[in-house]
Amino acid sequence: MVKPDYFKFYPEGIKHDINPDDYKSLVHFMNNKLSEFSENIAYINMGKSLTYKETDDLSTNFAAYLQSLGLQKGDRIAIQMPNLLQYPIALFGALKAGLIVVNTNPLYTPDEMKHQFKDSGAKAIVILSNFAYHLEKIISETEIKHVIITGIGDMLGGLKGSIVNFVVKKIKKMVPKYNLPGALTFNSVLQQGKSLTFKPVEIQTDDVAFLQYTGGTTGVSKGAMLTNRNMVANMLQIAEWKSPILKKNEETIITALPLYHIFALTVNCFAMMNVGAKNILITNPRDLKALIKDFKSYPFTVFTGVNTLFNSLLNHQDFNTVDFSKLKVTVAGGMALKIAVAEKWKLETACNIIEGYGLTESSPVLNCNPVVGDIQLGTIGPPLPSTEISIRDEQGKEVPLGEPGEIWAKGPQIMKGYWNRPEETSDVLEDGWLKTGDIGLIKEDGFCKIVDRKKEMVLVSGFNVFPNEVEDALSFHPKIAEVGVIGVPDEKSGEAVKAFIVKKDDSLTENEVIAFAKEHLTGYKRPKYIEFKTELPKSNVGKILRRILKENDLKVNKYNE
């Protein structure tokens, strides 16, 4: 079968391949950059900054203390906090000590925490005090022996840090009471680690660096084993792809996405370290007013987000007061970017949104639109350097160019497998290829297009309907703020399309939506059911959770009765 020549359409100067062995490990890369950019500001959070050297020293102190606890190379440590200065210190310290990091969503319920901690066999945890009461409920059922607790203000220093912690705990009542005997404070760990000697650990390229748990949209949440080589490879792939515009010592990135999520971890944290960027950590991205204030305080050159965040910002009354003159690139991932949102963003900021694509299992980026030259809205661009994409049918055979099928991917960023789950690993990995579970196609020019999630496809009278396509069409309606589409049981057609809509204008009616759908969608793709909601369920990075929409809907509606 004739495949498109991806490289023919690469921007000039972009290498076709990267060498994932340029660095012996992720720690080798980190140490190199922490030294190279030692005087640069690395992180800013709540007005407090850390240089690369300060981050290096503090993380080494943290690593030394972890070693004093008896933690050995390969032991698992959970980190559970939002974007704070404590995160990179704990992250880099754990990696320097040779530990495997288990990134944990702070909003997890006790049951979700228990599953992840038991499954990973975590022996230690660094947790924000706001969530320690959840840990208390389940810690006896895990292997966790060492608990390090931090408060939001811990790294702000002096009076400011004390005031922030007091307000969070006593005024806002955001820290429920907990009882965790023997727990250590983050600042005491750093202080004690300062007087200890850190013993460098020999880390191999194939050693696991992260157990990055998938969202669990199908079955039980699984830990993707991302090796040092996986992470270095994807960092280098992203760095190469953005090399035409990113310059050393010149970049500032706004990190509103949580660093515990693989998108921000690789793109915002590691890939931006490669150019010594200044990283503005946003602790609560849902506070759009505060986020916009940070936009104004720090002239930024790079911004990453998901479609729902871009959409919310565009609809905020203060958005048009921001100066976007320094912004070089906006990167979208995590969920499908709606064309209407991308077009409005370009209009308001004079900057394109570059959509990429990937999975936790691929560290995560596989494809991305070019950062220079022509982009193609509605596509995810060509594969990154050293990455192969293949479109397969149900039997695993390649389909003709331009036809949809399951996306298979191959490259040095593909995970080692799922932690302690050989059967699930063999289900998704075959001869080095990752079966993504996403439906897509490759155009003649090598650009790829996501059609939808394989398991979220709606089958209407034998016709495939992809929720993304319906959502994209409806999102152009000027009175629609957000839309999520699912399939529901239908007596006549097997399944029917249902749209959940958040109004931008309260005057919007069901008839208006139906009329708009008739104008933009063929018959079987139009929503048979429409339900207006005040909000839609979202993941930790703002991805609309169709699975939750479907579960909740089936609890209250009996479509075939």
MARGUSE-359382 format. One record per atom (N, C-alpha, C): x, y, z. Coordinates in steps of 0.1 Angstrom, whole numbers, plus 5000, padded with zeros to 4 digits. Atoms other than C-alpha are relative to their C-alpha. Layout:
% MARGUSE-359382
XYZ/...
% end
This chain:
% MARGUSE-359382
500849885000/500050005000/500950125000/499249875001/501350354991/499650085012/500249914989/501850565021/500450144997/499549875003/502150945021/501450025005/498649964995/505651095024/499850115010/500249904989/505151265058/501150114999/498949904999/508551435056/499950104989/500149915012/507751595022/499250135005/500849894996/505351815041/500450065013/499549954988/507451885071/500550154998/499449865001/508452255077/501549984997/498650015004/511952325063/500850015013/499050004989/514752245087/499649905012/500450104990/512751995109/500749874997/499450135002/514751675113/498949894999/501050115002/512951355103/500149905012/499950094988/514351165133/500850075011/499349964988/515551225168/500849885006/499350114993/518051025189/499649995014/500450014986/516350915221/501149975010/498850034991/519750815234/501050115001/499149884999/521151165233/500350025015/499849994986/520651155271/499849865006/500150134994/521250845292/498749975008/501250024992/518150905313/499350145001/500749874998/515551175321/500850085010/499249934990/517751265351/501250064994/498849945008/520751315328/499650124993/500549885007/518651555308/499750115010/500349904990/517351735339/501250075005/498849944994/520751775354/500750094990/499449925011/522051905321/499450144999/500749875002/519352175318/500050085013/499949934988/519352265355/501350085002/498749945000/523052345351/500150104989/499849915011/522952505317/499250145002/500849884998/520152755327/499950045015/500149984985/521052785364/499650135004/500449874996/520553155365/498650054996/501349965004/517253165347/498949975010/501250034992/513953175365/499349884994/500650135005/512452825362/498550005002/501550014996/509052855380/499650135007/500749904993/506753125392/498649965004/501350044995/503753055414/499650105011/500549914990/501653305433/501050115004/499049894999/504353575428/501449965005/498850054995/507153355442/500849934988/499350075011/509953245418/501149925005/498850094997/512652975418/500850004987/499150025012/515652975395/500349854998/499750145003/516852655378/501049955011/499050044990/519752645404/499349975013/500850024988/517352685433/499249874999/500850125002/515152415419/500949875001/499050115000/518252185414/500449975015/499550024986/519452245450/498949945009/501150054992/516052195466/499649864997/500450135004/515251885446/501149905004/498950094995/518651735455/499849985015/500350014986/517851805492/498949905002/501150084999/514551635487/500449854997/499550135004/516251335470/500849945012/499150054989/518751305499/499149955011/500950044989/515951285524/499249874997/500750125004/514051025504/500949885002/499050104999/517250815504/500249965015/499850024986/517550855542/498849925006/501250084995/514050695546/500249864996/499850145004/515450385530/499449964987/500650035013/513650425497/501149974990/499150055010/515450245469/499650024986/500349995014/515750275432/498849904996/501250085005/512450145416/498850005010/501149984991/510350215447/499050104994/500949905006/507150405438/499650105011/500449894991/506250745453/498950074993/501149935006/502950915447/500150155003/500049854998/502751295442/498550044997/501449975001/499251435448/499850155003/500249864998/498951815444/499850074987/500249925012/497952085419/501450074997/498849935004/500452315403/500550105010/499449924989/502652455431/501549984998/498550015001/506452515434/500449875006/499650124994/506552205455/500049884990/500150115010/505651985425/501349974993/498750035006/508852025405/501149965009/499050044990/510951995436/499849865004/500350144996/509251675447/500249904987/499950085012/509151545411/501549974996/498650025003/512851605403/500849935011/499350074989/513951485437/499749865000/500450145000/512051165434/500849934988/499350065011/513551105399/501549995002/498650014996/517051185411/500349885009/499850114991/516650925438/499749864994/500250135008/515750665411/498649945003/501350054997/512150635423/499150014988/501049995011/509150575400/498950095005/501049904996/506750865402/498649954996/501450035003/502950795404/499350135002/500749874999/501251115395/498549975003/501450024995/497851135413/499250124999/500949885001/494951365406/499550035014/500449964986/494251565438/498549995002/501450004998/490551545432/499449865001/500450144999/490451165434/499249985013/500750054988/487951005458/500949905008/499250104992/489350775486/500149874992/500050135007/488350475465/501050004988/499149985012/490250605434/501450005005/498749994995/493250685455/500549865005/499750134995/493150335471/500449914989/499750085012/493050165437/501450034995/498749965006/496050365424/501249965009/498950034991/498150325455/500349865002/499950154999/497449955459/500649944988/499650065012/497949885423/501550034997/498649965002/501250075421/501049955011/499150034988/502549955455/500850115005/499249884995/503550305464/500449995014/499550014986/505650325495/500050145007/499949864994/505650705500/499050094992/500949915007/503450995491/500350155004/500049864997/503751375489/498650054996/501449975002/500251515493/499750145006/500549874995/498651865497/499149975012/500850014987/497151905532/498550004997/501549995003/493751985516/499449864998/500550135004/493451615506/500449895009/499550104991/495151445535/498949925007/501150074993/491751355551/499649884992/500450125009/491051125521/501149895002/498950104998/494450955526/499849935013/500250074987/493650885562/499149894999/501050105001/490650685552/500549874994/499650125008/492550435530/501549965002/498650034999/496250445540/500349865006/499850134994/495950135561/499949884990/500250105010/494949935530/501050014989/499049985010/498050045511/501449965006/498650024995/501849995514/500750135004/499449874998/502450365520/500550005015/499449994986/504850405550/500550145003/499449874998/506150755545/499050114993/500949905005/503751055542/500750145002/499449874999/505051405534/498850104996/501249925002/502351675537/500550154998/499749865003/502552025522/498850095000/501049905001/500452335525/500250094988/499949925013/499652565495/501150115001/499049894998/501852845510/501449965004/498750054994/504852635520/501250064993/498949965007/507152755493/500050154998/500149855003/506053125493/500950075010/499049944991/508253195523/499450105009/500349894991/508053425553/498550015004/501449964996/504853605563/499049964990/500950035011/503253555529/499549855001/500350145000/503453175531/499149965012/500750034988/502153165567/498550054999/501349945002/499253395558/499149914991/500850085009/498253185528/499549875006/500450124994/498252865548/499050025011/501049974990/496253025576/498750034994/501349975007/493653165552/499449874994/500550125006/493352835534/499449905010/500550094990/492952635566/498950065009/500949954990/491152865590/498950094995/501049915005/489253115569/499249934990/500750065011/488352925538/499649865003/500350134995/488152595557/500249894989/499750095011/489752405528/500849885004/499250114996/491752165549/499349935011/500850084989/489451915567/501049935009/499250064990/490851765598/500549864996/499550135004/493051455594/500949965011/499150054990/495051225616/500949904993/499050095006/498251075600/501250005008/498850014990/500650985628/501349984992/498750025006/504251015618/500250084987/499949935013/503551235587/501050125002/499049905000/506351475578/499550134993/500349885008/506051835566/501050024989/499149985012/507451935532/501250085004/498949914997/509552215546/501049945009/499050074991/511052005574/500849904992/499250095008/512051745548/501150074992/499049935007/513852005527/501150055009/499049954990/515552145558/500949895004/499250114995/516751805570/500849944988/499350055012/517751695534/501250094997/498949905002/520052005533/501349955007/498850044992/522351845559/500449864996/499750145004/522351505542/500850004987/499350025013/524551375514/499249924990/500850075011/522751275482/501049914993/499250105007/524150955466/499449984986/500550025014/523750965428/499649864997/500550135003/521750675414/500349974985/499750035014/522750495382/498649964994/501350035006/519650505360/500149964986/499950055014/519250305328/498950064991/501049945010/517450415297/498649935000/501250085000/514850135300/499350005014/500649994987/514150205337/498750085000/501349925000/510550315344/500150125008/499949874992/510350685354/498650035006/501349964995/506550715357/499049884998/501250085002/503450505363/498950104999/501049895003/501050735346/498649934998/501250085001/497550605352/499050074990/501049965010/495050625324/498750045006/501249954994/491750795329/499049895003/500950114996/490050455331/498650014993/501249995007/487450535304/499449864996/500450135002/487250165298/500649915010/499550094990/487549925327/500750075011/499349954988/489849965356/501250094995/498949915003/492450255356/501349925000/498850075001/495850115345/501250095000/498849924999/499350235351/500949984988/499150015012/501250305318/501450025005/498649994996/504950235324/500750084989/499349915009/506750525308/501550005005/498550014996/510550475308/500750134998/499249885002/513250725309/500250034985/499849995014/513850665272/498750064993/501249955005/510150715264/499950155002/500249864996/510051055282/501150094993/498949925007/513451175267/499650014986/500450005015/512251075232/498950104997/501249915003/508951265234/500450145002/499549874998/510651565249/500850054988/499249965012/513151565220/499250024988/500949985012/510451515194/499250135001/500749874998/508451805208/500950124998/499049895001/511552025211/500450024985/499749995015/512451945174/498950064992/501249955007/508952015162/499850155002/500249864997/508852355179/501350084998/498749935001/512552445172/499950124991/500049885008/511652695144/499650135008/500449884993/510152935170/500450015014/499649994986/511352845205/501550025001/498649964999/514653015214/500449995015/499550024986/516852945244/500050145007/500049894991/516453185273/499050114997/501049895005/513553375256/498649965003/501450045000/510453175264/499350005014/500950014988/507653205290/498849934997/501250085002/504952945292/499050015012/501150014990/501652965311/499649865001/500450144997/500952625327/498850005008/501350014993/497252615335/499649855001/500350144999/497052245328/500849945011/499350064989/498052025358/501249924996/498750085004/501651895357/499949855003/500150144997/500451565371/499449934988/500550065012/498751515337/501149994989/498950035009/500951365310/500250114989/499949895010/500251655285/500950115005/499249894994/501651925308/501349955005/498850064995/504251695323/501150004989/499150015011/505951635289/500250134993/499949895009/505151945269/500450135008/499749874993/505152225296/501249995009/498950014991/507652085320/501349964993/498750045005/510351885302/500350074987/499649945013/510152015266/500350155001/499649864999/510252375278/501250025008/498750004994/513152295301/501150004990/499050015010/515052225270/500550134995/499649875005/515152595261/500150105012/499849914988/515452725297/498850095002/501149914999/511952865297/499650035014/500649964988/510253045325/498549945000/501350074999/507152845337/499150065010/500949944991/504253025352/498949895005/500950104995/502352765374/498750055005/501349964996/498652815377/499449895009/500550104990/497252645408/498549974998/501450025003/493552695400/499650064987/500349945013/492852735363/498550034998/501549975001/489052735370/499750155004/500149864996/489553085385/500550084988/499649935012/489553255351/500450145002/499649864997/489753605366/501550005004/498650004995/493053515384/500949954988/499250045011/494353335353/500250114990/499849895009/493753635331/500950115007/499149914993/495453845358/501549964998/498650065002/498553615354/500450034985/499749975014/498253665316/500650144999/499649865001/498654035322/501450035007/498849984992/501454005348/501349954993/498850065006/503753785327/499949994985/500050015015/504253855290/500449864995/499750145003/504053495277/500149974985/499850035014/505153335245/499449874996/500650135003/503552985248/498949985010/501150034992/500252875261/499449864996/500650135003/498852515263/498649995007/501350024993/495252415270/499249894992/501050095007/492252205260/498850094995/501049925006/489252315240/499150075010/500949944990/487052375270/500650135007/499349884994/489652615286/500050114990/500049895010/490052815254/498650064998/501449955002/486252835250/499650095012/500449924988/485752955286/500750135000/499249875001/488553215282/499450104990/500649925010/487053345250/498750065004/501349944996/483653395267/500150085013/499949924988/485153575297/500150154996/500149865003/484453945298/501450085000/498749934999/488154035306/501049954990/499050065009/489753825279/500650104990/499549915011/489954105253/500950125006/499149894994/491954325278/501549955001/498650065000/495054085275/500850044988/499149975010/498054175255/500649874995/499550135006/498853875232/501150034990/499049965010/501554055212/501349915001/498850094999/504353815226/499749864997/500450145001/502353495221/500549944986/499550065013/504153275195/499249884996/500750125003/502152955198/499149965011/501050064991/499052805214/499949864996/500150145003/498952435217/498849935007/501250074995/495752225221/500249855000/499950145000/495551865231/499049955011/500850054990/493751635255/498649964996/501350035005/490451645236/500050074986/500149955013/489251745201/499950165001/500149865001/489752115193/498950034990/501149965009/486552265178/500450114991/499649905009/487052465147/499550145003/500649864997/484752745158/500950065011/499249954989/486852785190/501450044994/498749965006/490152785170/500050124992/500149885008/488953045146/499850125008/500249884992/487753275173/501250035008/498749974993/491053235192/500950074991/499149935010/492953335161/499650144998/500649865001/490653635157/500350095011/499849924988/491053745193/501550025003/498650004995/494753675198/501150024989/499150005011/496253685163/501049895000/499150124998/497853345172/499249874997/500750135002/496953005158/500049915012/499950114991/496052715180/500549884992/499450115007/498252425170/499549875007/500650124994/496352095176/500949884999/499250125000/498351785186/499149895004/500750124996/497351435195/500949905006/499250104994/498551165217/499249935011/500650084989/497850925246/500949995012/499150034988/499150855281/501049904996/499250125003/500550535266/501150044990/499049955009/502650745241/500850125005/499149904992/504250985266/499850154998/501250065007/501951145251/500050034985/500349945014/502551325217/500449914989/499850085012/502251135184/500050094988/500249915011/501151405160/499950155004/500349864997/501051785158/500050084987/499949905011/500252065134/501350085000/498749935000/503352255123/499850145007/500049874993/504252565143/500350124991/499849905010/505252745112/499449954987/500750045013/503652755077/498549975002/501450025000/500252625070/499649905011/500650104992/498152455097/498749964994/501350045006/495052255089/499049985012/501050024989/492152305114/499249884997/500750125002/490351985120/500949884998/499150115000/493451775117/501050015012/499050004989/496251675141/501450014995/498749985007/499051735116/500649874997/499250135003/501651475105/500649955013/499350064988/503451235129/501250085003/498749934996/506351385149/501249924995/498850085004/509951285140/500149875007/499850144995/510750915145/498649935004/501350064997/506950835147/499349954987/500850065011/504950605124/498549995004/501550014998/501150615120/499549914990/500650095010/499150335104/498549995003/501550014998/495350315099/499649854997/500350155001/494049955104/498549985001/501450044998/490749775100/499949915012/500350094989/489149535125/500949885001/499150125001/491449255113/501550045002/498749954999/494549475118/500850024987/499449985013/495149525081/499950154996/500049865003/496049865067/498850034990/501149965009/493150055049/500550094990/499549905010/493450265018/500150145005/499849874996/494650615021/498750085000/501249924999/491850855032/498849935006/501150074993/489650585047/500349995015/499950004986/488950575084/500349865005/499850134993/490150295107/500750035013/499449984988/491850245140/501550054998/498749955001/495050445145/501049915008/498950074993/498150235153/501250094999/498849915000/501350415163/501249935005/498850064996/504950325166/501150115001/499049904998/507950515179/500749985014/499350014988/510450555208/499250055013/500849954989/507750725229/498949915005/501050094997/505550425231/500349925013/499850064986/505150285267/500649864999/499550134998/506749975280/498949905001/501250094998/503349825289/499350065012/500749964988/500849845317/500549925012/499450054988/502049785352/499349885005/500650124995/501449425363/498749954993/501250045008/498849375335/500549954986/499550065013/500349145308/499049984990/501150025010/497049065292/499650134994/500449875006/495949425288/501150064992/498949955008/499449505275/500049934987/500050075012/499249235249/498850044991/501149965007/495849365239/500250134992/499749875007/497249715229/501350014993/498749995007/500849645219/500249874992/499850115009/501649435189/501250034991/498849985008/505149415173/500550155001/499649874999/505949755187/499050114997/501149905004/502749915175/499050015012/501149984990/500250075200/498750024993/501349995006/496650025191/499350115009/500449884992/495250365202/498549995004/501550004997/491450285202/499350124994/500649885007/490950605182/499849974985/500250015015/489450625147/500550124993/499549895007/491250835123/500349964985/499650035014/492550865087/501250094997/498949935005/495550985068/499750064987/500349935012/495151245041/501249984991/499050015010/497251245009/501250085003/498849914996/499451525023/500749965013/499450054988/500351315053/499450065013/500649954988/498251515077/498949905005/500950104995/496151295100/498850075006/501349954995/492551345112/499449905009/500750094990/490851205143/498550014996/501550015003/487351085135/499349995014/500550014986/486550975171/500549885007/499650114992/487050735199/499249874995/500650125005/486350375187/498849965008/501150054991/484250295217/498950105002/501149904998/482250625216/499250024987/500749995012/481150585180/498549965002/501450034999/477350585176/499649934987/500550075012/475750335152/498550024998/501449965003/472550475137/499649934987/500550075011/470750235114/501149954991/498950055007/474050085104/501050104995/499149895004/475750425098/500850045012/499149954989/478750535119/499850155002/500049864997/478250865136/501050035011/498949974991/481251015153/499650135008/500449894992/480351245183/500850134997/499249885002/483251485175/499450084988/500549935012/481651565141/498850085003/501349934996/478251645156/500350125009/499649894991/479851845184/500650124993/499349905007/481952035160/499050094992/501049925008/478952135138/499250085009/500949934991/476752235167/500750125007/499249894992/479552445184/500150134992/500049875008/479252695155/498850085003/501249924997/475852795168/500350115010/499649894992/476253145183/499550005015/500650014987/474053055213/500449885008/499550124993/475852735223/501450025005/498749984993/478652755248/500849875000/499450145000/479452375251/499149904996/500950115004/478152055237/500749875001/499550144999/478651685244/499049914994/500950085008/477251415222/500349855004/499950144998/476551045230/499049934992/501050085006/474650755216/499149945010/500950054991/471550635233/499149894993/500850115006/469350315227/498850064992/501149965008/466750355200/499349884994/500750125004/464050095191/500149994985/500050015014/464050185154/501449994993/498749995006/467650265146/501249945007/498950064992/469550075172/500650105010/499549894992/471150395185/499550134994/500349875004/470250755183/501050105006/499149904995/472251075188/499350095010/500549904990/471751285219/501050105003/499149894997/473251625225/499750075013/500149924987/473851785259/500650144998/499549875004/474152155255/500050105012/499949884990/475252445278/499850124992/500449885007/473652765266/501050125002/499349884998/475653075259/499050125001/501149904999/472353265255/498749935004/501150064994/469353175276/498849984991/501250005009/466953235247/500149884990/499950115009/468252925228/498949895003/501050114999/465452665222/500449884993/499850135006/465352305212/499850014985/500349995014/463752395179/501150074992/498849935006/466652635171/501149904997/498950105001/469152355177/499649904989/500450095010/467152115155/500150064986/500049935013/466852365127/501550024995/498549985003/470652435129/500649874996/499450135004/471452065128/499549964986/500550045014/469252015097/500850074989/499349925010/471252285080/501449954998/498650045000/474652135089/500349865001/499750144998/474251765094/499049924992/500950095007/472851485073/499149935010/501150054991/469751305087/500449925011/499750104990/471251015106/500950065011/499049944991/473851245123/499350105009/500749894992/471251495137/499649945014/500550044987/470451475174/498549975000/501450044998/467151295181/499650065013/500349944987/467351415217/500950115004/499249884996/468551745231/499650035015/500249964986/469051825268/500950115004/499349884996/470052155282/500649985014/499350014987/472552155311/500650135004/499249884995/474152415333/501549984999/498650035002/477452235330/500149864996/499750135005/479051925315/501149945009/498950074992/481151665334/501350004993/498749995007/484851715327/501149935008/498850064993/488151545335/500850105007/499149904993/490951705355/500650104991/499549905010/492151875323/498950074992/501149935006/488751985312/499449934988/500550075011/487951715287/498549955004/501450044998/484151655284/499949845001/500150144998/483451305298/498749944995/501250065006/480951145275/499649875007/500450124992/481150825296/499150045011/500849954988/479751015326/498650044995/501349965006/477051175304/499149884997/500850125004/476050835292/499549925012/500450074988/476050665326/498950075007/501149924993/473950945342/498750004992/501250005009/471650955312/499249875001/500750135000/470850585313/499449975013/500650024987/470050605350/498650065001/501349934999/467150835344/499149994988/500850015012/465950765309/499949854996/500350135005/464350445296/499550024985/500349965014/464450495258/499149914993/500850105008/462850175247/498849955007/501250044993/460050155271/498850084996/
% end
